[in-house]
Structures are given as structure tokens and as C-alpha cells.
Amino acid sequence: MVKKMGKKMNTHDIELTEDMAQTLYTYFSSYEKDGVVTLEINDMGLWLKNHRSNSRQFLGKARLPGVINNTGTVH
């Protein structure tokens, strides 16, 4: 039997291009805290959170707004 959770979970898909994944891999040790990197997503794109300087750096945006993908979805 599966117990249902009381709260509905909000989920968001995060898309990475190959160069964004490579950048994350290259700079992982600079942004990690306790072996984990925190990413922030907003309308402008994906950001690496820097715990050392209490700042964030732009990682990228996989799709430009208003671009239609092959499923007909507008981003």
C-alpha cells in the first residue's frame, strides 16, 4: 500500500546543454559544499550558487523564450 503525501509537490524540469553540463563538471569543486552543488533556476536561466562568496554565476539557458520545440511546446 502506498501512502499519499498531504502536500502536492511542485516539480520543474531543468534542461542542460552539453556545454552547460561540461561547465558544471569543470567547476564543480569551486561551487560544491559538502559534495553538493546548488543550482537555482529562474526565468533568466540556470545559476550556480556560490556558497563561499554568497553569490551566483550564470550557467546558461538551454532554450530561448518563444522557441517551439519538436513537441510543439513553446518555451
C-alpha positions in Angstrom: 0.0 0.0 0.0 1.3 3.4 -0.9 0.6 6.3 1.5 -0.2 9.6 -0.2 1.6 12.7 0.9 -0.6 15.5 2.2 1.1 18.2 0.1 1.3 18.3 -3.7 4.9 18.5 -4.8 5.9 21.3 -7.2 8.3 19.9 -9.8 10.2 21.7 -12.6 12.2 20.2 -15.4 15.7 21.5 -15.8 17.3 21.3 -19.2 21.1 21.3 -19.7 23.0 21.6 -22.9 26.2 19.6 -23.2 28.4 22.7 -22.7 26.4 23.6 -19.5 27.0 20.1 -18.2 30.7 20.4 -19.0 30.9 23.7 -17.2 29.2 22.3 -14.2 31.7 19.3 -14.2 34.7 21.6 -14.7 33.8 24.0 -11.9 32.1 21.5 -9.5 34.8 21.8 -6.8 34.5 25.6 -6.8 30.8 25.6 -6.1 30.3 22.4 -4.0 29.5 22.5 -0.4 29.7 19.1 1.4 30.0 17.4 -2.0 26.8 19.0 -3.4 26.3 21.8 -5.9 23.2 24.0 -5.5 21.5 25.2 -8.7 18.9 28.0 -9.0 16.5 28.3 -11.8 14.5 31.4 -12.8 13.2 33.0 -16.0 16.6 34.1 -17.0 18.2 30.7 -16.8 20.2 28.3 -14.6 22.6 29.6 -12.0 25.4 28.1 -9.9 25.1 29.2 -6.3 28.5 30.1 -4.8 28.4 29.5 -1.0 31.9 30.9 -0.5 31.1 34.4 -1.8 27.3 34.3 -1.2 26.7 35.0 -4.9 25.6 33.1 -8.0 27.1 32.8 -11.5 25.1 32.2 -14.7 25.4 28.6 -16.0 23.2 29.1 -19.1 19.8 28.8 -20.6 19.1 25.7 -22.8 16.3 27.3 -24.8 15.5 30.9 -25.8 12.0 32.1 -24.8 9.4 31.7 -27.5 11.2 28.9 -29.3 9.0 26.0 -30.3 10.5 22.5 -29.7 9.7 19.4 -31.7 6.7 18.5 -29.4 5.0 21.8 -30.2 5.7 23.2 -26.7 6.6 26.9 -26.6 9.4 27.8 -24.1 
